[in-house]
Amino acid sequence: MVRVSDGEAPTTPRSALPGRRARAVATLAILLAGVCGGLIGYALVDVSCTGECNWQQGVGALVGAAVGASGVAVVASLTLRAMHEWRTSSRAGSRSARRSR
């Protein structure tokens, strides 16, 4: 869809998605947090358990990975939204400054 205003050049609608690089960095941060959380969960159970603790270590790693990844996913989501709002408001401000001239 192309919109044309009074005497202005046609503009294409902008996507609400953040850029590819920002999404890639967010995804890598979530994966890294999951791996680190899994290692921490495994090590925590390994230190506190005596004897055969294989399934407990697996559960600790799984829970640690889920908690770590979900926490960073929330922060990454909020960061990407804030980046989008900041870009949108700065573009709107520059347009209104041009129109007031």
N, C-alpha and C positions, 0 to 999 in steps of 0.2 A: 504494500500500500504506500503510495507516494502522496504527500500532502503539499499543496502549493498555497502559500499565503499571499497577501497583497504585495506584489513586487519582489518578494523574496525568492531565493532559489529553492527548488524542490528539496524536501528533506525526507529521509527514510526513517521509519520508526526505530528507536534504539532498543536493544534487548536489555532486559533486566538482569541477565546473567553477568557475573564478573568475567574478567578476561581469562584466557586459557592459562596464562602463566600463574595468575593468582589461584585458580582452581587446582593447578598441578602442585603448587607449593602447599596448599592446604591439605591435599590428599597425601602428600609425602609426610607432612607433619603428623597427620592422623595415624598413618602406618608406623612411623617411627615411635610414636607414643604407645601404640599397641605392643610393639616389640619390647620396648623398655618396661612397660607395665607387666608383660608376661615374664620377663626376666626377674623383675622384683618380686612378683608373686611366687615364682618357683623358688627363688632364694629364701624368701621368708619362711616358706613351708620346710625347705631343706634344713634350715638352721633350727627350727623349733620342733622337728619331728625326729624320733629315734626309731631305728629298725627299718623294716620295709615300708616305705611311704610313697611308692610310685604313683598310685592313683591320686593321693593327696597333693603331690607335687604337680600333677597334671591339672587338677582342679584349681590349685593356686595360680598356676600359669594362665589358665583360661580366664579366671575371674580378674586377675591383674591386668591382662590384656584388654578385656572388655571395659574395665573401669578407666584405664588410661586412655584408650582410644575414644571412648564416649565423652570424656571430659575435654579432650582437645578438639573433638568434633564440635562441641557446643561453642567453644571459644573461636574456632575457625569460622563457623557459621555467622556468629555475631560480627566478627572482623570483616568478612566479605560483605555483609549487609551495610556496615558502616562505611566501607570503601565506596560502595555503590551510591549511598546517600550523599556522601561528600562530593563525589564527582557530579552527581545530578544537581546539587545545590550550587556548585561552583559554575556549572554551565548556565544555569538559570540566571545567576547573578551577572555573568558576563553578557548575556543577551539583553537583560534589562538595562545595563549600562550603555550598550550600543544604541538601544532605542531612545534613551533619554537625551542623546546628543542632538 
